[in-house]
Each structure stands twice: as structure tokens, then as C-alpha cells.
Amino acid sequence: MNAAQHDSPPTDSMQALLAETGMHARSLREVLALLAAAPRSLDDLIRLTAVPRRSVEEVISAAGDDVESREGTYRLRPDAARRYRERFALDALEQPPSTPPGALEKVREFIESGPAPLVALDHVTATAESVLRRAEWMRDHYDLDGARVLFVGDHDLTSLAVGLVCPSASVTVVDLDERVLAHIDRVAAEHGFAVRTLHTDLRFGLPPQLEADLVFTDPPYTPEGIGLFATRAAECLAGPQSRVLIAYGFSPRSPALGHKVQQELLRLGMVFEAILPDFHRYHGAQAIGSASDLYVCQPTAHTRKLALRQAVGIYTHGPQSVEARETSAPEEFLHAIGERIGAMVSTLRDPGWTRPVQLKVSAPVFDLRADPGPWLLRMLMACNTERLGLVVDNNHPDITSEAAQGALTELVAPKYELRFHRSTPDPKHAIVVAAEVDEPSSRGYLLRRAHGKVGNTWREALISVSEDLTKREARELVAERAPVTDDLDLRLIDLPRHRLRTLLRVVD
């Protein structure tokens, strides 16, 4: 081998091997570190790193002529060892990652300044110590530099803790609770964390093209809740090197419940790589000792396919619960409402009722009695009909005050004119009637295409209301005005409400 070859950068095959291993590349770098330090036998390389023999052999093979073999031992050539140490940060493996000073106090501040838990969404707040421990465990066990970490629900704000201890990770949060999304966005902006938020209701699916190397979730502790959250997590896995981390606990007095939940994970083709007992502690959840375990789940080749076939689950309290689903009588309820308000809706362009039954009137009415808060707005965005009615709880947050009604009306005004009928047809319910607005506008164009990418739809909207604007000029205007550039690649309906409101204010 000549001097030019010795001075060449690490081989492409080694870089490709580490890239293919993804966030598990740390263990292969440990093999390289041993090879750089001294001659080692194959047995030593396997035993000291706990890396399978085949993977150790792949490292040696990828290094090619940079590794010399003598009397049953392997080592990196001295000149190659220097290059490998620098290129793959092998020296950094000898020093454990450190947590920034005051990190626990910051995490506690994040939690205390965040939204209060909602019983209807099974929120039980983890302690600040647990939240930080989660983030440190992820950082210490995986190479998160550039890794895509997804949080399926994050009332505990573990995403912010990851941003604190591993700022190089790319973090995404999907959640139903608009308050949580707004709080995470605010804190992430203040501290410069690479955390983005998306709105979703897991029962209806996930935003498209969402992939992750590592998924964390702390779901409702029932077979239905675990099944729903784990299924959505599995749908996002980028490949066999991905992992799903699940917080779950059950009382030792109820092992049958734990068995049912674990069966839900096994049905997804998950392998329990590890179960760390009493890893998480909570303010509440006393029935399970205010603690839960950390399940480290490895997907098999069939996991994603099985996840796409699974039926969705539901929550465990309030209008989302199994009991509510089993005892509700939607047909009788909607027929009763139809009789009571037939005359009223006929004065508003004759709206009518569908779902779950078809009544003999002309416009759809949607049963949103189980709405935990966000459905009303999202339904108004998703529907494209001249008129519709929506049945909600009389204490729905979007209708309980003049300010709340005004905020919702402002958001959808370019698309729908709203009328609110509180305590109708009974004291427990209310009806929102929406009538289409005919006046063309860029905001109205965008709202009528809520499932399109924001950037593309916004450009088309500007062109539709202008006679002389070119595609290039429209594209430049969109790029100039966009409050959050990354939002241009998302669907409008997936934006958290606070970012949706900001965007619509600058569209025209």
C-alpha cells in the first residue's frame, strides 16, 4: 500500500456501514475504538462490546486494508487509527455524555409552566426527574446526532428534555392537545431546540410521510390505548434499526391486565428488547404505585404491515372511553335532534343530518359530542359543502364565551359563516351551523384545500385571486411571507392551531 492510500479518508464502505446501522452505530464505533487502541482477538471484540460476531466481522471487512491481522488478533494500522479516531470521534466514546448544568431545574420549569393535565385524555404528569431520565437514557443508548425522534403524544414534555440534552437530534411531536403543542413551540423557540409540532388525532391517522428512527410514547394504560398509540408508532418506523419506547405500568395485583397489554404489542410483531422496571415516576397513578416501566421494543419484518391492518383504539375516560362507546345511542339521539331543530335549520339554507344515520334533509350534520376540543375546527376545515351542522357538548371550549366563538369565527370566516345555538336541543348540547362564504380570497382557497401542502396551495391561491401574478412571483411571495418555512411542506390540517392562525393572517 502506498503513502497516498494511507492518507486517504476512511473508506466509503465504513461510512456506509455506520450509516446503515443508524442510531445503533455507537456500538460499532466502540469496536473501532478497540481496534485503534491495541491488537484484539475476535473473542475480545465481541465480549467487550456485546456486538454480535457477524457485525464485528462486518466492521473489520469494511475497514479493508486499514486493519492488519496477526496471530489471531486484529488492529487498525497506526496511521489509519489516527484518521479513524478523528473521523468517527472514537476518543469521545471514553467520556460519557454530560447533561447541561441546571437541566433538571429547566425541565421542572417547562412542566410547571405547561398546561394542566386533562383527565379525558388520560394525562398523568411524570416527574421532572423521570422526564430528564428518559432523555438521558435515549442519548446514552443511541447515536441521536441527526436521528429522527418522534413523540406520539407528549404532555410530559419529554421532547423538550431531549432538545436540552441532545440538541443535534431532530425531534417531532404529534399530539391532539392544542395547548401542549403551543407550549412546546413556545419553549422550543425560546431555547433554540430543533423540535417541530404537528396536530393529529391518532384515531384518524397520522400526517403523511412521517418517519422516525426512534419513537417514544406514554399512552393510556389499557389494551385499547396501548394498541392505538403503539400502532401509530409502528406505522412511522423507518426500518429494522428503528425502535419504539413505551412507558407502561400495571399493578402486580392485576397481572391479567399486563398480559392483555403485552399481547397488543406482540400482535404488532414487536420484540421486547428490554423492560426496565419502575423507570418512570408520576404525580398520580397511585393504582399502579405512581410508577411505570420502560419497554424497549424492536420491530420485526412484519411490524409495519401488521400495524397498517390494526383497528384503532380509544381512550379510557370520559367521552372517549369504552363505556361511552358501548352505551351511547347515536341514532335515537340524532333523530330526536332532527325533530327538534328541523324548523331552525331550514331557515339556514335547509341544512340536514348525516352520520351515523341518513335523515331526509339536504345537508350533513356531524355528531361531535365526543369532541375533546380540536374536532370542531378540524371538521370545518375538512368539509367542503355549502352548509353543515355540528353537534357538540354545550361546554365545548370553542363556544363557551363570546371570545371563543369570535376566535373560531375569525379562523374559518373566509370559508364559512358560523351561527352558534347553545343549549340546543337540550342543556347538555349545542349546535353550530356553517354556511359557505362565496367571496373569493386566498385564505378561503387555502381553507377549502386543507389536505394539500401549504406551500403549493398558497401559491395557487395567490395566482387564483390575481390576474397577472406568475408562478415564480407567487412562489417568492410565499417564501417571503411564511411565518415558519418548514410548515410549507405540511398539510394545512396538520398545523397546530396557533401556527394555523398566524399563517392565515399573512396569506392575503
URBEL-V183820 format. One record per pair of residues at least 4 apart in sequence whose ideal C-beta (glycine too) atoms are under 7 Angstrom apart, sorted by the first residue. I is the first residue (numbers start at 1). J is the second residue. D is the distance in whole Angstrom. If there is no record, write none. Layout:
i j d
I J D
I J D
//
This chain:
i j d
1 5 5
1 6 6
1 65 6
3 7 6
4 8 7
6 79 5
9 87 7
10 14 5
10 15 6
10 83 6
10 84 6
10 87 5
11 62 7
11 63 7
11 64 6
12 16 6
13 17 6
13 62 4
14 18 7
14 62 4
14 63 6
15 19 6
16 20 6
17 21 6
17 28 7
17 58 6
17 59 7
17 62 5
18 25 4
18 28 6
21 25 4
21 28 6
21 241 6
22 213 6
22 241 4
23 142 4
23 143 5
23 144 6
23 147 5
23 213 5
23 214 6
23 241 7
24 142 7
24 241 6
25 29 6
25 143 5
26 30 7
26 143 5
27 49 6
27 51 5
28 32 7
28 51 7
28 55 7
28 59 5
29 33 6
29 88 5
29 90 6
29 93 6
30 34 7
30 49 5
30 93 6
31 35 6
31 45 6
31 49 5
31 51 6
31 56 6
31 59 5
32 36 6
32 59 6
32 84 6
32 88 6
32 90 6
33 37 6
33 90 4
33 93 5
34 40 5
34 45 6
34 48 6
34 49 7
35 40 6
35 67 7
35 74 6
35 75 6
35 76 5
36 76 5
36 81 4
36 84 6
36 85 6
36 90 6
38 75 7
39 70 7
39 73 4
39 74 7
39 75 4
40 44 4
40 45 5
40 73 6
40 74 6
40 75 7
41 72 6
41 73 5
42 46 6
42 56 7
43 47 6
44 48 6
45 49 6
45 56 5
46 51 6
46 53 6
46 56 6
51 55 5
51 56 5
53 57 6
54 58 7
55 59 7
56 60 7
57 61 6
58 62 6
59 63 7
60 67 5
60 74 6
63 67 4
63 76 7
66 76 6
66 77 6
66 80 4
67 74 6
67 75 7
67 76 6
68 75 6
68 77 6
69 74 5
76 80 5
76 81 4
76 84 6
77 81 7
80 84 6
81 85 6
82 86 7
83 87 6
84 88 6
84 90 6
85 90 4
85 91 6
97 139 6
97 140 6
99 103 5
99 136 6
99 165 5
100 164 6
102 106 6
103 107 6
103 132 6
103 164 6
103 165 6
104 108 6
104 128 6
104 129 7
104 132 6
105 109 6
106 110 6
106 164 6
107 111 7
107 128 5
107 131 5
107 132 5
107 161 5
107 164 7
108 112 6
108 128 4
109 113 6
110 114 6
110 157 5
110 160 5
110 187 6
111 125 7
111 128 6
111 131 7
111 157 6
114 157 6
114 183 5
115 177 7
115 179 4
115 180 6
115 183 6
117 123 3
117 124 7
117 125 6
117 155 6
118 123 5
118 177 7
119 317 5
119 318 7
120 317 5
120 318 4
120 319 7
120 320 6
120 372 6
121 176 7
121 177 6
121 315 6
121 372 6
122 220 4
122 225 7
122 315 6
122 316 6
122 317 6
123 155 5
124 282 5
124 284 5
124 285 5
125 156 6
125 282 7
125 283 5
125 284 7
126 130 4
126 131 5
126 156 4
126 280 6
126 281 7
126 282 5
127 281 5
127 282 7
127 283 6
128 132 6
129 133 6
129 281 7
130 134 6
130 280 5
130 281 5
131 135 7
131 156 5
131 157 6
131 158 5
131 161 5
132 136 6
132 161 5
133 137 6
134 138 7
134 158 5
134 161 7
135 139 6
135 158 6
135 161 4
135 162 5
135 164 7
135 165 5
135 166 7
136 140 6
136 165 6
137 141 6
138 142 6
138 144 6
138 162 6
138 214 7
139 144 6
139 165 5
139 166 4
142 147 7
142 214 6
143 147 7
144 149 7
144 166 5
144 168 7
144 169 4
145 168 4
146 168 6
146 170 7
147 169 6
147 170 7
147 213 5
147 214 6
148 170 5
148 211 6
148 212 5
148 213 5
148 238 7
149 162 6
149 169 5
149 170 7
149 171 5
149 212 7
149 214 5
150 172 5
150 212 4
150 215 5
150 236 6
151 158 6
151 159 5
151 173 5
151 216 5
152 174 6
152 215 6
152 217 4
152 229 5
152 232 6
152 233 5
153 175 5
153 217 6
153 218 7
153 219 7
153 229 7
154 158 6
154 159 5
154 173 5
154 175 6
154 180 6
154 184 7
155 177 7
155 180 6
156 218 6
157 161 7
157 184 7
158 162 6
158 216 6
159 163 7
159 171 5
159 173 5
159 184 6
159 195 5
160 164 6
160 184 6
160 187 6
160 188 7
160 193 6
160 195 7
161 165 6
162 166 6
162 169 6
162 171 6
163 167 6
163 171 6
163 188 6
163 191 7
163 193 3
163 194 7
163 195 5
167 193 7
167 194 7
169 194 7
170 194 6
171 194 6
171 195 4
172 196 5
172 198 7
173 181 7
173 184 6
173 195 7
173 197 5
174 198 5
174 200 5
174 206 6
174 207 7
175 180 5
175 181 6
176 200 7
176 201 5
176 372 6
176 374 6
177 181 7
178 182 6
178 199 7
178 373 7
178 374 6
178 496 6
178 497 5
179 183 6
180 184 6
181 185 6
181 197 4
181 199 6
181 496 4
182 186 6
182 496 6
182 498 5
183 187 6
184 188 6
184 195 6
184 197 5
185 189 6
185 197 5
185 496 7
185 498 7
186 190 6
187 191 6
188 193 4
188 195 4
196 486 6
197 496 5
198 207 5
198 490 7
198 494 5
199 374 7
199 494 6
199 495 6
199 496 5
200 206 6
200 207 6
200 494 7
202 228 6
202 229 6
202 232 5
203 228 7
203 312 5
203 314 7
206 210 5
206 232 6
206 235 6
206 236 7
207 490 7
207 491 7
207 494 4
210 236 5
211 236 6
211 238 5
212 236 5
212 237 7
212 238 6
212 242 7
213 238 5
213 242 5
214 242 7
214 243 6
214 245 7
215 233 4
215 236 6
215 237 7
215 244 5
215 245 7
216 245 4
217 229 5
217 233 6
217 246 6
218 247 4
219 225 5
219 226 5
219 229 3
220 225 3
220 315 5
220 316 5
221 225 6
221 248 6
221 249 7
221 250 7
222 226 7
222 316 5
223 227 6
223 260 5
223 261 5
223 264 5
224 228 6
224 313 4
224 314 5
224 322 6
225 229 6
225 313 6
225 315 6
225 316 6
226 230 6
226 248 6
226 261 5
226 264 5
226 265 7
227 231 6
227 264 4
227 310 7
227 313 4
228 232 7
228 312 5
228 313 3
228 314 7
229 233 6
230 234 6
230 244 7
230 246 6
230 264 7
230 265 6
230 268 6
231 235 7
231 268 7
231 307 5
231 310 4
233 244 5
234 244 7
234 268 5
234 299 6
234 303 5
234 304 6
234 307 4
235 304 7
235 307 5
235 308 6
237 242 4
237 299 5
237 303 7
237 304 6
238 242 5
240 299 7
242 299 6
243 296 6
243 297 7
243 298 6
244 270 7
244 297 4
245 294 6
245 296 6
246 295 4
246 297 6
247 280 5
247 292 5
247 294 6
248 261 6
248 292 6
248 293 6
248 295 6
249 288 4
249 291 6
249 292 3
249 293 6
250 254 6
250 257 5
250 258 4
250 261 7
250 288 6
251 287 6
251 288 5
255 259 6
256 260 7
257 261 7
258 262 6
259 263 6
262 266 6
263 267 6
265 270 4
265 297 6
266 270 6
267 306 7
268 303 6
268 306 5
268 307 6
269 299 7
269 300 4
269 302 4
269 303 4
269 306 5
270 297 4
270 299 6
270 303 6
271 297 7
271 298 4
271 300 6
272 295 6
272 297 6
273 296 4
273 297 7
273 298 5
274 296 4
275 293 5
275 295 6
276 293 6
276 294 4
277 293 5
278 291 5
278 293 7
279 293 6
279 294 4
280 291 6
280 292 5
280 294 7
281 290 6
281 291 5
282 290 5
284 290 7
285 290 5
286 290 6
288 292 7
299 303 4
299 304 7
302 306 5
303 307 6
304 308 7
305 309 7
306 310 7
314 320 5
314 321 7
314 322 7
314 325 6
315 320 3
315 321 6
316 321 6
317 321 5
318 324 7
319 324 5
319 369 6
319 370 4
320 324 7
320 370 6
320 372 7
322 326 6
323 327 6
324 328 6
324 370 7
329 333 6
330 334 6
330 356 5
330 367 6
331 335 6
331 356 7
331 357 5
332 336 6
333 337 7
334 338 6
334 353 6
334 357 6
334 367 6
335 339 7
336 340 6
336 425 7
337 341 6
337 391 6
337 425 5
338 342 6
338 353 5
338 359 5
340 425 4
341 345 6
341 424 6
341 425 6
341 431 6
342 346 6
345 350 7
345 351 4
345 352 7
345 389 6
345 433 7
346 350 5
348 387 7
348 419 7
348 433 5
348 435 6
349 386 7
349 387 5
349 435 6
350 361 7
350 362 5
350 363 7
351 363 4
351 365 7
351 387 5
351 388 6
351 389 5
351 433 6
352 359 6
352 361 2
352 362 5
352 363 5
352 365 6
353 359 4
353 361 6
353 365 4
353 389 7
354 358 5
354 364 4
354 365 7
355 364 7
355 366 6
355 367 6
356 367 7
363 385 7
363 387 5
363 388 6
364 385 6
364 388 5
365 388 7
365 389 4
365 390 7
365 391 7
366 379 6
366 388 7
366 390 5
367 391 5
368 375 5
368 376 6
368 379 7
368 390 5
368 391 6
368 392 5
369 391 6
369 392 7
369 393 6
369 429 7
371 375 4
371 376 6
371 392 6
371 393 7
371 396 6
373 397 5
374 378 6
375 379 6
376 380 7
376 390 6
376 392 6
376 396 6
376 398 5
376 432 7
377 381 6
377 398 7
377 408 6
377 411 7
377 497 7
378 382 6
378 493 6
379 383 6
379 390 6
380 412 5
380 416 6
380 434 6
381 447 6
381 450 4
381 492 7
381 493 5
382 450 6
382 493 6
383 388 6
384 448 6
386 436 5
387 434 6
387 435 5
387 436 7
388 434 5
389 431 6
389 433 5
390 432 5
391 429 6
391 431 6
392 396 4
392 399 7
392 430 5
392 432 6
393 429 7
394 422 6
394 423 6
394 427 6
394 428 6
394 429 6
394 430 5
395 400 6
396 400 7
396 430 7
397 404 6
398 404 5
398 408 5
399 404 6
399 405 6
399 420 5
399 422 7
399 430 6
399 432 7
400 404 6
401 405 7
402 406 6
403 407 6
404 408 7
405 409 6
405 420 5
406 410 6
407 411 7
408 412 7
408 418 7
409 413 6
409 418 5
411 501 6
411 504 7
412 416 5
412 418 7
412 447 7
414 437 6
414 441 5
414 443 4
414 444 4
414 447 6
415 437 6
415 444 5
415 447 4
415 448 6
416 434 4
416 435 7
416 436 6
416 437 6
417 435 5
417 437 6
418 432 6
418 434 6
419 433 5
420 430 7
420 432 6
421 430 6
421 431 4
422 430 5
423 427 5
423 430 7
424 429 7
424 430 6
424 431 5
425 429 7
437 444 7
440 444 6
440 465 6
441 445 7
441 465 7
441 508 6
442 446 6
442 461 4
442 462 6
442 465 5
442 507 5
442 508 5
443 447 6
443 504 5
443 507 5
443 508 6
444 448 6
445 449 7
445 461 4
445 464 6
446 457 5
446 458 6
446 461 5
446 492 6
446 507 6
449 457 5
450 491 7
450 492 4
450 493 4
451 491 5
451 493 6
452 456 6
452 457 4
452 491 7
453 457 6
453 489 6
453 490 7
453 491 6
454 458 6
454 487 6
454 488 5
454 490 6
454 492 5
455 459 7
455 478 6
455 488 3
455 489 6
456 460 7
457 461 6
457 492 7
458 462 7
458 478 5
458 507 6
459 463 7
459 471 7
459 474 4
459 475 5
459 478 5
460 464 6
461 465 7
461 507 7
462 466 6
462 469 6
462 474 4
462 477 6
463 469 5
463 471 7
463 474 5
469 473 5
469 474 5
470 474 7
471 475 6
472 476 6
473 477 6
474 478 6
475 479 6
476 480 6
477 481 6
478 482 6
478 488 7
481 506 5
482 487 7
482 488 6
483 502 5
483 503 6
483 506 6
484 499 6
487 495 6
487 499 6
487 503 7
490 494 5
490 495 6
492 500 7
495 499 5
495 500 4
495 503 7
496 500 7
497 501 6
498 502 7
499 503 6
500 504 6
501 505 7
503 507 6
//
